[in-house]
Amino acid sequence: MAAKSETEMIEALTDEIGKEVYIDVAKWHLYLRDAHLDKMLAEQLYPMLKDRSVSEDAVQKVLQGVSIKIGGGKRELSLSDLLPMQSQVALMEVLDNFQDKF
């Protein structure tokens, strides 16, 4: 079996993040694929996977560094503030599973 290219790995990571990780707003779950945040997050997290440097602290820093505009841009919150704990756990599970592919 041939090794997957970096682009294919990022696309696969994007797909998994998009369907497993969600934002919680007033008990509504908005999955990152529907919010169009999955690819951007996958691209930021992929280098950690490649370097085998995934840690909760490093992932939290990435999530805190992603600003999400709400209310038509009146306010910004970090992605970390919008992900419930269950969704953050799901993200770490996705990353753990992908790290095994390297």
N, CA, C and O atoms as a printed pandas DataFrame, in Angstrom:
     atom_number atom_name residue_name chain_id  residue_number  x_coord  y_coord  z_coord
0              1         N          MET        A               1    0.840   -1.176    0.000
1              2        CA          MET        A               1    0.000    0.000    0.000
2              3         C          MET        A               1    0.888    1.243    0.000
3              4         O          MET        A               1    1.797    1.357    0.821
4              5         N          ALA        A               2    0.633    2.147   -0.892
5              6        CA          ALA        A               2    1.442    3.350   -1.012
6              7         C          ALA        A               2    1.104    4.331    0.105
7              8         O          ALA        A               2   -0.039    4.413    0.555
8              9         N          ALA        A               3    2.111    5.068    0.538
9             10        CA          ALA        A               3    1.896    6.076    1.567
10            11         C          ALA        A               3    1.049    7.210    0.989
11            12         O          ALA        A               3    1.162    7.567   -0.184
12            13         N          LYS        A               4    0.215    7.747    1.837
13            14        CA          LYS        A               4   -0.636    8.862    1.407
14            15         C          LYS        A               4    0.186   10.142    1.361
15            16         O          LYS        A               4    1.113   10.335    2.147
16            17         N          SER        A               5   -0.175   11.007    0.429
17            18        CA          SER        A               5    0.496   12.299    0.332
18            19         C          SER        A               5    0.024   13.199    1.473
19            20         O          SER        A               5   -0.981   12.914    2.125
20            21         N          GLU        A               6    0.742   14.264    1.703
21            22        CA          GLU        A               6    0.380   15.219    2.750
22            23         C          GLU        A               6   -1.010   15.788    2.490
23            24         O          GLU        A               6   -1.804   15.944    3.418
24            25         N          THR        A               7   -1.303   16.095    1.238
25            26        CA          THR        A               7   -2.621   16.638    0.879
26            27         C          THR        A               7   -3.723   15.643    1.218
27            28         O          THR        A               7   -4.763   16.026    1.753
28            29         N          GLU        A               8   -3.500   14.366    0.907
29            30        CA          GLU        A               8   -4.503   13.344    1.212
30            31         C          GLU        A               8   -4.686   13.185    2.720
31            32         O          GLU        A               8   -5.803   12.985    3.197
32            33         N          MET        A               9   -3.598   13.273    3.458
33            34        CA          MET        A               9   -3.685   13.158    4.914
34            35         C          MET        A               9   -4.458   14.334    5.510
35            36         O          MET        A               9   -5.284   14.147    6.404
36            37         N          ILE        A              10   -4.190   15.543    5.017
37            38        CA          ILE        A              10   -4.906   16.722    5.508
38            39         C          ILE        A              10   -6.390   16.612    5.155
39            40         O          ILE        A              10   -7.245   16.959    5.970
40            41         N          GLU        A              11   -6.697   16.137    3.957
41            42        CA          GLU        A              11   -8.103   15.967    3.571
42            43         C          GLU        A              11   -8.795   14.940    4.455
43            44         O          GLU        A              11   -9.943   15.144    4.850
44            45         N          ALA        A              12   -8.117   13.842    4.771
45            46        CA          ALA        A              12   -8.698   12.822    5.644
46            47         C          ALA        A              12   -8.883   13.371    7.062
47            48         O          ALA        A              12   -9.898   13.103    7.705
48            49         N          LEU        A              13   -7.908   14.136    7.546
49            50        CA          LEU        A              13   -8.014   14.762    8.864
50            51         C          LEU        A              13   -9.161   15.774    8.871
51            52         O          LEU        A              13   -9.929   15.840    9.830
52            53         N          THR        A              14   -9.270   16.548    7.816
53            54        CA          THR        A              14  -10.364   17.510    7.682
54            55         C          THR        A              14  -11.706   16.809    7.785
55            56         O          THR        A              14  -12.604   17.270    8.490
56            57         N          ASP        A              15  -11.841   15.692    7.080
57            58        CA          ASP        A              15  -13.096   14.941    7.092
58            59         C          ASP        A              15  -13.432   14.462    8.501
59            60         O          ASP        A              15  -14.570   14.607    8.947
60            61         N          GLU        A              16  -12.464   13.899    9.202
61            62        CA          GLU        A              16  -12.713   13.383   10.553
62            63         C          GLU        A              16  -13.039   14.506   11.534
63            64         O          GLU        A              16  -13.969   14.383   12.331
64            65         N          ILE        A              17  -12.286   15.586   11.481
65            66        CA          ILE        A              17  -12.563   16.724   12.364
66            67         C          ILE        A              17  -13.957   17.265   12.068
67            68         O          ILE        A              17  -14.725   17.555   12.985
68            69         N          GLY        A              18  -14.278   17.399   10.792
69            70        CA          GLY        A              18  -15.563   17.973   10.386
70            71         C          GLY        A              18  -16.769   17.199   10.855
71            72         O          GLY        A              18  -17.819   17.783   11.123
72            73         N          LYS        A              19  -16.631   15.877   10.960
73            74        CA          LYS        A              19  -17.803   15.095   11.361
74            75         C          LYS        A              19  -17.794   14.690   12.830
75            76         O          LYS        A              19  -18.797   14.170   13.320
76            77         N          GLU        A              20  -16.700   14.908   13.546
77            78        CA          GLU        A              20  -16.618   14.510   14.954
78            79         C          GLU        A              20  -16.618   15.685   15.938
79            80         O          GLU        A              20  -16.992   15.519   17.099
80            81         N          VAL        A              21  -16.201   16.862   15.483
81            82        CA          VAL        A              21  -16.012   17.999   16.384
82            83         C          VAL        A              21  -17.071   19.061   16.083
83            84         O          VAL        A              21  -17.331   19.393   14.926
84            85         N          TYR        A              22  -17.669   19.581   17.146
85            86        CA          TYR        A              22  -18.739   20.565   16.967
86            87         C          TYR        A              22  -18.614   21.718   17.961
87            88         O          TYR        A              22  -17.985   21.616   19.015
88            89         N          ILE        A              23  -19.243   22.805   17.567
89            90        CA          ILE        A              23  -19.414   23.978   18.412
90            91         C          ILE        A              23  -20.778   23.832   19.073
91            92         O          ILE        A              23  -21.732   23.381   18.439
92            93         N          ASP        A              24  -20.875   24.205   20.327
93            94        CA          ASP        A              24  -22.151   24.150   21.037
94            95         C          ASP        A              24  -22.640   25.579   21.261
95            96         O          ASP        A              24  -22.000   26.365   21.959
96            97         N          VAL        A              25  -23.779   25.900   20.660
97            98        CA          VAL        A              25  -24.381   27.214   20.831
98            99         C          VAL        A              25  -25.826   26.994   21.260
99           100         O          VAL        A              25  -26.641   26.487   20.490
100          101         N          ALA        A              26  -26.130   27.372   22.478
101          102        CA          ALA        A              26  -27.481   27.214   23.028
102          103         C          ALA        A              26  -27.996   25.792   22.846
103          104         O          ALA        A              26  -29.143   25.572   22.459
104          105         N          LYS        A              27  -27.116   24.830   23.136
105          106        CA          LYS        A              27  -27.398   23.395   23.046
106          107         C          LYS        A              27  -27.608   22.901   21.608
107          108         O          LYS        A              27  -28.091   21.789   21.398
108          109         N          TRP        A              28  -27.251   23.712   20.641
109          110        CA          TRP        A              28  -27.260   23.292   19.235
110          111         C          TRP        A              28  -25.838   22.887   18.893
111          112         O          TRP        A              28  -24.882   23.576   19.250
112          113         N          HIS        A              29  -25.705   21.770   18.200
113          114        CA          HIS        A              29  -24.389   21.304   17.783
114          115         C          HIS        A              29  -24.160   21.687   16.330
115          116         O          HIS        A              29  -24.848   21.200   15.433
116          117         N          LEU        A              30  -23.201   22.554   16.108
117          118        CA          LEU        A              30  -22.812   22.964   14.762
118          119         C          LEU        A              30  -21.459   22.316   14.486
119          120         O          LEU        A              30  -20.433   22.736   15.020
120          121         N          TYR        A              31  -21.479   21.288   13.643
121          122        CA          TYR        A              31  -20.242   20.568   13.327
122          123         C          TYR        A              31  -19.312   21.459   12.522
123          124         O          TYR        A              31  -19.753   22.293   11.732
124          125         N          LEU        A              32  -18.015   21.266   12.738
125          126        CA          LEU        A              32  -17.034   22.147   12.110
126          127         C          LEU        A              32  -17.080   22.105   10.591
127          128         O          LEU        A              32  -16.739   23.098    9.948
128          129         N          ARG        A              33  -17.496   20.980    9.990
129          130        CA          ARG        A              33  -17.626   20.953    8.528
130          131         C          ARG        A              33  -18.718   21.912    8.082
131          132         O          ARG        A              33  -18.575   22.580    7.058
132          133         N          ASP        A              34  -19.818   21.987    8.846
133          134        CA          ASP        A              34  -20.923   22.872    8.491
134          135         C          ASP        A              34  -20.566   24.341    8.730
135          136         O          ASP        A              34  -21.091   25.233    8.065
136          137         N          ALA        A              35  -19.673   24.575    9.679
137          138        CA          ALA        A              35  -19.216   25.933    9.973
138          139         C          ALA        A              35  -18.017   26.329    9.103
139          140         O          ALA        A              35  -17.517   27.450    9.197
140          141         N          HIS        A              36  -17.562   25.397    8.256
141          142        CA          HIS        A              36  -16.408   25.613    7.370
142          143         C          HIS        A              36  -15.144   25.951    8.156
143          144         O          HIS        A              36  -14.349   26.798    7.749
144          145         N          LEU        A              37  -14.975   25.275    9.282
145          146        CA          LEU        A              37  -13.788   25.467   10.123
146          147         C          LEU        A              37  -12.905   24.232   10.167
147          148         O          LEU        A              37  -11.818   24.263   10.744
148          149         N          ASP        A              38  -13.366   23.147    9.561
149          150        CA          ASP        A              38  -12.651   21.876    9.630
150          151         C          ASP        A              38  -11.314   21.888    8.907
151          152         O          ASP        A              38  -10.316   21.411    9.448
152          153         N          LYS        A              39  -11.277   22.417    7.714
153          154        CA          LYS        A              39  -10.030   22.405    6.935
154          155         C          LYS        A              39   -8.976   23.321    7.556
155          156         O          LYS        A              39   -7.805   22.955    7.663
156          157         N          MET        A              40   -9.399   24.497    7.957
157          158        CA          MET        A              40   -8.473   25.444    8.567
158          159         C          MET        A              40   -7.854   24.837    9.830
159          160         O          MET        A              40   -6.656   24.981   10.072
160          161         N          LEU        A              41   -8.678   24.160   10.627
161          162        CA          LEU        A              41   -8.169   23.545   11.849
162          163         C          LEU        A              41   -7.246   22.375   11.521
163          164         O          LEU        A              41   -6.199   22.215   12.147
164          165         N          ALA        A              42   -7.626   21.567   10.554
165          166        CA          ALA        A              42   -6.782   20.432   10.147
166          167         C          ALA        A              42   -5.421   20.925    9.661
167          168         O          ALA        A              42   -4.396   20.331    9.994
168          169         N          GLU        A              43   -5.400   21.986    8.889
169          170        CA          GLU        A              43   -4.136   22.520    8.376
170          171         C          GLU        A              43   -3.242   23.029    9.506
171          172         O          GLU        A              43   -2.018   22.942    9.416
172          173         N          GLN        A              44   -3.850   23.560   10.567
173          174        CA          GLN        A              44   -3.052   24.055   11.693
174          175         C          GLN        A              44   -2.565   22.926   12.594
175          176         O          GLN        A              44   -1.503   23.033   13.207
176          177         N          LEU        A              45   -3.337   21.844   12.676
177          178        CA          LEU        A              45   -2.973   20.740   13.555
178          179         C          LEU        A              45   -2.076   19.699   12.875
179          180         O          LEU        A              45   -1.339   18.985   13.555
180          181         N          TYR        A              46   -2.131   19.608   11.563
181          182        CA          TYR        A              46   -1.364   18.598   10.835
182          183         C          TYR        A              46    0.138   18.627   11.144
183          184         O          TYR        A              46    0.733   17.565   11.332
184          185         N          PRO        A              47    0.772   19.807   11.204
185          186        CA          PRO        A              47    2.210   19.809   11.515
186          187         C          PRO        A              47    2.542   19.145   12.850
187          188         O          PRO        A              47    3.599   18.529   12.987
188          189         N          MET        A              48    1.651   19.263   13.834
189          190        CA          MET        A              48    1.873   18.590   15.121
190          191         C          MET        A              48    1.857   17.076   14.946
191          192         O          MET        A              48    2.656   16.363   15.554
192          193         N          LEU        A              49    0.950   16.596   14.118
193          194        CA          LEU        A              49    0.871   15.159   13.860
194          195         C          LEU        A              49    2.134   14.675   13.169
195          196         O          LEU        A              49    2.707   13.644   13.521
196          197         N          LYS        A              50    2.544   15.441   12.187
197          198        CA          LYS        A              50    3.722   15.083   11.402
198          199         C          LYS        A              50    4.973   15.045   12.278
199          200         O          LYS        A              50    5.832   14.180   12.109
200          201         N          ASP        A              51    5.068   15.989   13.215
201          202        CA          ASP        A              51    6.227   16.073   14.115
202          203         C          ASP        A              51    6.058   15.217   15.370
203          204         O          ASP        A              51    6.943   15.159   16.225
204          205         N          ARG        A              52    4.911   14.560   15.461
205          206        CA          ARG        A              52    4.587   13.745   16.647
206          207         C          ARG        A              52    4.679   14.569   17.925
207          208         O          ARG        A              52    5.218   14.118   18.936
208          209         N          SER        A              53    4.144   15.782   17.859
209          210        CA          SER        A              53    4.203   16.684   19.010
210          211         C          SER        A              53    2.807   17.082   19.488
211          212         O          SER        A              53    2.614   18.185   19.997
212          213         N          VAL        A              54    1.849   16.193   19.325
213          214        CA          VAL        A              54    0.479   16.479   19.747
214          215         C          VAL        A              54    0.391   16.368   21.268
215          216         O          VAL        A              54    0.768   15.354   21.854
216          217         N          SER        A              55   -0.108   17.417   21.884
217          218        CA          SER        A              55   -0.383   17.402   23.321
218          219         C          SER        A              55   -1.634   18.236   23.551
219          220         O          SER        A              55   -1.989   19.074   22.722
220          221         N          GLU        A              56   -2.293   18.009   24.661
221          222        CA          GLU        A              56   -3.495   18.791   24.957
222          223         C          GLU        A              56   -3.170   20.275   25.027
223          224         O          GLU        A              56   -3.938   21.102   24.536
224          225         N          ASP        A              57   -2.048   20.617   25.628
225          226        CA          ASP        A              57   -1.667   22.030   25.742
226          227         C          ASP        A              57   -1.453   22.664   24.370
227          228         O          ASP        A              57   -1.907   23.780   24.120
228          229         N          ALA        A              58   -0.770   21.959   23.494
229          230        CA          ALA        A              58   -0.507   22.490   22.152
230          231         C          ALA        A              58   -1.804   22.649   21.368
231          232         O          ALA        A              58   -1.993   23.641   20.664
232          233         N          VAL        A              59   -2.688   21.676   21.490
233          234        CA          VAL        A              59   -3.983   21.756   20.790
234          235         C          VAL        A              59   -4.796   22.913   21.356
235          236         O          VAL        A              59   -5.427   23.650   20.599
236          237         N          GLN        A              60   -4.790   23.083   22.682
237          238        CA          GLN        A              60   -5.512   24.200   23.303
238          239         C          GLN        A              60   -4.999   25.545   22.791
239          240         O          GLN        A              60   -5.788   26.456   22.541
240          241         N          LYS        A              61   -3.691   25.668   22.635
241          242        CA          LYS        A              61   -3.126   26.922   22.118
242          243         C          LYS        A              61   -3.631   27.205   20.712
243          244         O          LYS        A              61   -3.936   28.350   20.380
244          245         N          VAL        A              62   -3.722   26.164   19.880
245          246        CA          VAL        A              62   -4.254   26.347   18.527
246          247         C          VAL        A              62   -5.711   26.788   18.607
247          248         O          VAL        A              62   -6.114   27.741   17.940
248          249         N          LEU        A              63   -6.504   26.087   19.428
249          250        CA          LEU        A              63   -7.929   26.424   19.547
250          251         C          LEU        A              63   -8.126   27.844   20.073
251          252         O          LEU        A              63   -9.027   28.554   19.626
252          253         N          GLN        A              64   -7.295   28.250   21.010
253          254        CA          GLN        A              64   -7.397   29.604   21.554
254          255         C          GLN        A              64   -6.981   30.659   20.532
255          256         O          GLN        A              64   -7.441   31.799   20.588
256          257         N          GLY        A              65   -6.123   30.280   19.615
257          258        CA          GLY        A              65   -5.648   31.214   18.601
258          259         C          GLY        A              65   -6.585   31.391   17.420
259          260         O          GLY        A              65   -6.363   32.260   16.577
260          261         N          VAL        A              66   -7.626   30.580   17.350
261          262        CA          VAL        A              66   -8.604   30.685   16.260
262          263         C          VAL        A              66   -9.757   31.547   16.738
263          264         O          VAL        A              66  -10.503   31.154   17.635
264          265         N          SER        A              67   -9.904   32.733   16.137
265          266        CA          SER        A              67  -10.987   33.647   16.502
266          267         C          SER        A              67  -12.188   33.431   15.592
267          268         O          SER        A              67  -12.063   33.386   14.368
268          269         N          ILE        A              68  -13.348   33.300   16.215
269          270        CA          ILE        A              68  -14.594   33.092   15.489
270          271         C          ILE        A              68  -15.456   34.330   15.690
271          272         O          ILE        A              68  -15.765   34.710   16.819
272          273         N          LYS        A              69  -15.836   34.947   14.590
273          274        CA          LYS        A              69  -16.699   36.126   14.665
274          275         C          LYS        A              69  -18.140   35.667   14.866
275          276         O          LYS        A              69  -18.622   34.756   14.193
276          277         N          ILE        A              70  -18.810   36.320   15.802
277          278        CA          ILE        A              70  -20.212   36.015   16.042
278          279         C          ILE        A              70  -21.014   37.315   16.000
279          280         O          ILE        A              70  -20.460   38.408   16.117
280          281         N          GLY        A              71  -22.311   37.174   15.834
281          282        CA          GLY        A              71  -23.172   38.358   15.799
282          283         C          GLY        A              71  -22.834   39.297   14.659
283          284         O          GLY        A              71  -22.839   40.517   14.824
284          285         N          GLY        A              72  -22.537   38.719   13.492
285          286        CA          GLY        A              72  -22.209   39.556   12.341
286          287         C          GLY        A              72  -20.900   40.301   12.503
287          288         O          GLY        A              72  -20.695   41.353   11.898
288          289         N          GLY        A              73  -20.014   39.750   13.322
289          290        CA          GLY        A              73  -18.703   40.358   13.508
290          291         C          GLY        A              73  -18.644   41.343   14.663
291          292         O          GLY        A              73  -17.616   41.987   14.876
292          293         N          LYS        A              74  -19.739   41.468   15.415
293          294        CA          LYS        A              74  -19.759   42.386   16.555
294          295         C          LYS        A              74  -18.815   41.938   17.659
295          296         O          LYS        A              74  -18.308   42.751   18.432
296          297         N          ARG        A              75  -18.587   40.627   17.721
297          298        CA          ARG        A              75  -17.765   40.076   18.784
298          299         C          ARG        A              75  -16.989   38.877   18.264
299          300         O          ARG        A              75  -17.398   38.239   17.293
300          301         N          GLU        A              76  -15.887   38.574   18.897
301          302        CA          GLU        A              76  -15.092   37.402   18.540
302          303         C          GLU        A              76  -14.850   36.558   19.781
303          304         O          GLU        A              76  -14.592   37.070   20.870
304          305         N          LEU        A              77  -14.939   35.255   19.584
305          306        CA          LEU        A              77  -14.622   34.293   20.648
306          307         C          LEU        A              77  -13.605   33.315   20.097
307          308         O          LEU        A              77  -13.550   33.078   18.890
308          309         N          SER        A              78  -12.808   32.754   20.973
309          310        CA          SER        A              78  -11.869   31.738   20.514
310          311         C          SER        A              78  -12.628   30.444   20.273
311          312         O          SER        A              78  -13.651   30.184   20.907
312          313         N          LEU        A              79  -12.123   29.639   19.357
313          314        CA          LEU        A              79  -12.743   28.344   19.088
314          315         C          LEU        A              79  -12.761   27.507   20.358
315          316         O          LEU        A              79  -13.687   26.725   20.571
316          317         N          SER        A              80  -11.771   27.658   21.183
317          318        CA          SER        A              80  -11.705   26.952   22.460
318          319         C          SER        A              80  -12.929   27.248   23.329
319          320         O          SER        A              80  -13.440   26.356   24.006
320          321         N          ASP        A              81  -13.394   28.481   23.312
321          322        CA          ASP        A              81  -14.560   28.878   24.110
322          323         C          ASP        A              81  -15.857   28.279   23.582
323          324         O          ASP        A              81  -16.831   28.167   24.327
324          325         N          LEU        A              82  -15.885   27.897   22.325
325          326        CA          LEU        A              82  -17.110   27.396   21.707
326          327         C          LEU        A              82  -17.214   25.877   21.682
327          328         O          LEU        A              82  -18.290   25.332   21.436
328          329         N          LEU        A              83  -16.096   25.187   21.937
329          330        CA          LEU        A              83  -16.108   23.724   21.929
330          331         C          LEU        A              83  -16.375   23.201   23.336
331          332         O          LEU        A              83  -15.618   23.500   24.259
332          333         N          PRO        A              84  -17.437   22.427   23.510
333          334        CA          PRO        A              84  -17.653   21.816   24.833
334          335         C          PRO        A              84  -16.576   20.765   25.095
335          336         O          PRO        A              84  -15.880   20.340   24.173
336          337         N          MET        A              85  -16.444   20.356   26.326
337          338        CA          MET        A              85  -15.405   19.392   26.702
338          339         C          MET        A              85  -15.523   18.105   25.886
339          340         O          MET        A              85  -14.512   17.554   25.450
340          341         N          GLN        A              86  -16.734   17.627   25.678
341          342        CA          GLN        A              86  -16.938   16.397   24.912
342          343         C          GLN        A              86  -16.377   16.532   23.496
343          344         O          GLN        A              86  -15.809   15.583   22.955
344          345         N          SER        A              87  -16.537   17.697   22.909
345          346        CA          SER        A              87  -16.032   17.931   21.565
346          347         C          SER        A              87  -14.501   18.036   21.560
347          348         O          SER        A              87  -13.850   17.608   20.608
348          349         N          GLN        A              88  -13.942   18.599   22.610
349          350        CA          GLN        A              88  -12.488   18.672   22.711
350          351         C          GLN        A              88  -11.888   17.277   22.885
351          352         O          GLN        A              88  -10.820   16.979   22.350
352          353         N          VAL        A              89  -12.582   16.432   23.636
353          354        CA          VAL        A              89  -12.142   15.042   23.800
354          355         C          VAL        A              89  -12.203   14.327   22.453
355          356         O          VAL        A              89  -11.293   13.575   22.105
356          357         N          ALA        A              90  -13.276   14.562   21.694
357          358        CA          ALA        A              90  -13.403   13.946   20.370
358          359         C          ALA        A              90  -12.272   14.397   19.456
359          360         O          ALA        A              90  -11.743   13.598   18.684
360          361         N          LEU        A              91  -11.899   15.667   19.535
361          362        CA          LEU        A              91  -10.798   16.181   18.721
362          363         C          LEU        A              91   -9.497   15.474   19.091
363          364         O          LEU        A              91   -8.736   15.079   18.207
364          365         N          MET        A              92   -9.235   15.313   20.374
365          366        CA          MET        A              92   -8.013   14.633   20.800
366          367         C          MET        A              92   -8.015   13.174   20.337
367          368         O          MET        A              92   -6.966   12.647   19.968
368          369         N          GLU        A              93   -9.168   12.522   20.349
369          370        CA          GLU        A              93   -9.261   11.137   19.869
370          371         C          GLU        A              93   -8.958   11.056   18.375
371          372         O          GLU        A              93   -8.255   10.151   17.925
372          373         N          VAL        A              94   -9.493   12.007   17.611
373          374        CA          VAL        A              94   -9.214   12.056   16.170
374          375         C          VAL        A              94   -7.710   12.217   15.956
375          376         O          VAL        A              94   -7.119   11.523   15.128
376          377         N          LEU        A              95   -7.103   13.119   16.692
377          378        CA          LEU        A              95   -5.660   13.369   16.536
378          379         C          LEU        A              95   -4.840   12.157   16.966
379          380         O          LEU        A              95   -3.846   11.824   16.320
380          381         N          ASP        A              96   -5.240   11.500   18.038
381          382        CA          ASP        A              96   -4.533   10.283   18.474
382          383         C          ASP        A              96   -4.604    9.199   17.400
383          384         O          ASP        A              96   -3.608    8.535   17.112
384          385         N          ASN        A              97   -5.781    9.028   16.815
385          386        CA          ASN        A              97   -5.943    8.023   15.765
386          387         C          ASN        A              97   -5.092    8.352   14.538
387          388         O          ASN        A              97   -4.529    7.456   13.910
388          389         N          PHE        A              98   -5.002    9.622   14.206
389          390        CA          PHE        A              98   -4.208   10.023   13.042
390          391         C          PHE        A              98   -2.719    9.923   13.324
391          392         O          PHE        A              98   -1.938    9.607   12.426
392          393         N          GLN        A              99   -2.324   10.183   14.540
393          394        CA          GLN        A              99   -0.897   10.112   14.858
394          395         C          GLN        A              99   -0.379    8.691   14.641
395          396         O          GLN        A              99    0.787    8.500   14.294
396          397         N          ASP        A             100   -1.228    7.711   14.840
397          398        CA          ASP        A             100   -0.837    6.327   14.616
398          399         C          ASP        A             100   -0.542    6.020   13.139
399          400         O          ASP        A             100    0.095    5.013   12.830
400          401         N          LYS        A             101   -1.003    6.883   12.234
401          402        CA          LYS        A             101   -0.799    6.649   10.802
402          403         C          LYS        A             101    0.559    7.132   10.312
403          404         O          LYS        A             101    0.906    6.921    9.150
404          405         N          PHE        A             102    1.328    7.774   11.178
405          406        CA          PHE        A             102    2.647    8.285   10.778
406          407         C          PHE        A             102    3.736    7.324   11.174
407          408         O          PHE        A             102    4.912    7.584   10.920
